[in-house]
Amino acid sequence: MEDLLRPIYQERASQSNTQGILMIEKKNPISPNTDKFDVILFMVVKEHEESLYIKHYELLQKKAALYIANEKQLEEWITLGTNRRVIDWIINGKVLFDRNEYIYSLRSKLLDFPLEDRKLKIGLEFAKLIRRYLEGKDFFDSKHYIDAYNHIVHSLHHLARLAVIDRGFHPEITVWNQVKKIEPEIYKLYEELIQGDEPIDKRLELLFLANEFMIYSRTRTGAKHLLEVLEEKEDAWSYNEMLHHPKLTKYSVDLSVLVEYLVEKGFLQVEKKETKGNGVFHRLYKVLS
């Protein structure tokens, strides 16, 4: 197969923009890891007019796909966890081309999972966890149990991913297999939700209580990245300053709910700053010392 694909990638490998090329072959008949294609060519480039370019091929009754991603897109996938297949591709794919050991270095970084990268990913998962939990609780209180169920499942997924990252691993697509081994308490909650015999409202009530406790017990770990950034300056922060700080931009829409949660739990304090409007104040935030 590699020989058949060589004309597709060889010319691109000679271009200075190309950082590395990997080949990922189908492992089983369904193989969602390769979108049911027989083989994937995954190419990383420094820059590309499109963040992701995909082309499909057919050769000798086999299906192949070429994925070209720029470095910015790849970094986003890895940091936000929005394309977990890519981590598997980088770690387990066959290296066909590697400029200045780019793929080797990236692979080593993923396997080592440096502390700073971990803290950011934990923070992002924690923010998403809080949002899903609060939205689910709102649905539950309004007796919209199916919607509440959907949100609590997602919140448990974020809790599971957070636990896996905290142990120094990247969450795999089969995250529950990982959690069962390293955090059985979270796995048990998931089992109780999907397999419990009690009515759905009773299961949800117990799960929301347990989830609330588990979220609070992980707050210091989950918020560590954000709190450390906020401690970089002595003055209080406006929300807009946080939102546009280079180290915090990836929190995006989940930053607001995380900040308010940390205020409620006593990790951040609010400082009021007068505006020109009578009785109207700017709301500023500072880490509670």
N, C-alpha and C positions, 0 to 999 in steps of 0.2 A: 504493500500500500504506500509506503514511504517513497518508493521509486516512482510510482504513478503521480504522486503529489508534488514531486520535486520541481517540475516546471512551474507550478503555481506559486511556490514560495521562494524559489532560488533567486529570481530577479529582485524581489522585494528585500531579500536578505542582504543584497549588495548595496542597498540604499542607506546612507548615513543616518537617516531618520529612524530606521528600524533598530529596536533595542533587543528583541528576542522573539523566537518563534517556538511554539510547543505543539506537539501532536498528541491528541487524546482519542483513543480508540474505544469503541462501544464495548461495554462489559457484559451486557445481557440483552435479550431481545427487545425489551421495552426501553431501557437505558435513558431515563430522563436527563441524566448527566450530560448526554450529547444530543438532546432534543430528538432522539430516535434516529440520528444520523450515524453512519458507520464510523465516521472519523471527523474530528474537529481540528482545524488548524487555528491556533490562537496566537495572534501576532500583537506585540506591544510596540507602539511607536511613540516618539517624543511628542509629535504634534500631528493632528489630522483635522481637516476641515469639519469632519463629523466626529463626535466623541466616540461613536461606535458605528462601524461599517461591516455589513455582513453580506456574503455572497455564497450562493449554493451551487454545487457541482454534482454531476453524475458521471461515473466512470466504471466501466465493466460491471454494470448493474449494482454498483455501490454508490451510496450517497455521502457526499462530503460537504462541509461548510467551512468557510473562511471567516474568522472573526478578527477584525482589526480594531483595537482600542487604544486611545491615547493614554498617556501616563496619568493625566488628571482624572479621567474616567475610572481607570484602574484603582487609583487611590481612593476614590469615592466608594467604589464597590467594597473594597477591603475595610475601610473605616466604618461605613454605615451598615455593612452586612446585607446590602440589597441584592447581591448576586453571589451567593455562597458557593456556587459551582466553581467560580473562578479560583477560589482558594484551593479547591481540590485539583483543578487543572494545573495550577502553578506547582503544587507540591508533588503531584503524582504524574504529571504529563511528561512525555519524552521530549527532551530538549533537542531541537533541530538546529537552532542557531542562537548564540548567546554573545552579544557584543560586550566586551569588557566585563564579562561575568555578571551582567545585569540580572539575568534570571536566577543565577546561583545566589547572588546577594539577596534578592527578593525572597527566594525560597528560605534562605537561612533566617531572614528577619521574621518571616511568618512562623517558622518552627520555634524560634527563640521567644517570639512575642514580647518585645521589650516592655518594661513597666509603664513608660509614658503612653505607649499605644494602648495598653490594657486599660489604663485609667480613663482615657478618653472614651473608649468603647463601652466601658462599664457605665460612665456618665450618660452616654447616649441611650443605652438600654434602660437605665434607671428612669430617665425622663419619659421614655415611651411607656414604661411600666406604670408610672403614676398616672399618665393621661388615660391609658386603657382602663385602669382600675377605677378612676373617678367617673369616667363616662359610663362604665358598666354599673357602678353603684347608683348612678342617677337613673339608668334604665330600670334597675331592680326596685328602687324606691317608687318608681312610677308603674310598677307591676308589668313592665314589658320584659318578661322573663327570657324569651328567645334572644332578644337583642342583648340582654344582660349576660346570657350564657356565652354568646359570641365574644363579647368583650373580656369576660373572665378567662376564656380559653387563650385569647391573645395575651392577656396580662401574665398568665402562667408561662407562656412561651418566652416572654421577655424576662421573667424571673429565672427561668431555666437557663436562658442564654447568659444572663448576668452571672449566675453561679458558675457556669462553665468557663467564662472569661476570667473570673476571679481566681480560678485554679490554674490559669496560665495556658488555656487551650482556646483555639478558635472554635466557635460553635459549628458543628457539621449540620448538614441537611437532616440527618437522623439525630437531632439534638436530644431526644428523649432517651435514646440508648446511652448517650453520654451521662445524662442527669441521673439515670437509674443507678449508675455505678458510683458517681461522686457526690450526689445530693439526693439520697432516697426519700427524704422528707418532702421535697418538692414533687418528686415523681408520685408519691402517695396521694398528694392533693389532686394531681391530675387524674389519677385513677378513680378517686372518689367522685370527681365531677362527671366523668364520662361513663362510669360503670355502676355508680351508686343506685340503690333500690328505692331511695326516698323520692318523694315528689321533687320536681325541679326547683321549686321555690325554697324548699328546705335545704337542698344541696347547695344552692347559690348562697343562701344565708350563711351557712357554715364556711363556705369557701371565701366569701368576702371578709368574714371575721379573721380567718387564718391568713388570708392574703394581706390584710391590713397590718397584722403583727409582723409578718415576714418582710414587708416593705419597710416598716419602721426600723426593724432590727438591722436592716442593710443600708440605712440612710447614710451613715458616716462613710461607708465604703462607696456607695452609689454616687454621692455628691462630692467626693474627694477632689475630683478634677476641677469642677466648677469652683469650689471653695478656695482651692489653691490659686487659681487664676485671680479671683477676687481679692485675695490677700496680697497680690503683687503691688497694690498701691494702698496708701493709708486712708485716702478719702473714700466717701461713699460713691457708689456707681448709680448712674441713671440706667433704666432698662435699655435704652437705645445704645448706650455705650457697651453694655454687655452683648447685645444682639449683634453688633458689628465688630466686636473684638475678634482678631484673626483666630484665636484659639477656641472661640465659642460659636463661630458661625454655623458649624455643623449641627448644633442643637436645634436650629431653625425654629419651627412653630412650637416645639416642645419645651423651649427654654422658659417661657412664661409660667407654665403650670409647675415646672420644677422650682422656680424661684418662689412662687407663692406657697408651695408645699414646705419649703425650707423656712419661710417666715413663720408659718403656722407651727412648725415643730421646733422653733427656737434656734435654728442654725444661722439665720440671717435676721438682722434687725432693720426696721424701717426708719429712715430719717426724713423729716419733712422740711422742705425748702419753700419759702414764700414765693408766690408769683404776684403779678400785678393785680390779679383778681382777688377781691375781698373774700377771705375764708377758703381760698383755693391754694393748694400746696403741690409742689412737685414731690413725687415719691421716689426716694433714693434708698439704696440697699448697701448694707455693710455686714461683713462676717461678724457674728457675735463673739466677742473675745471672752 
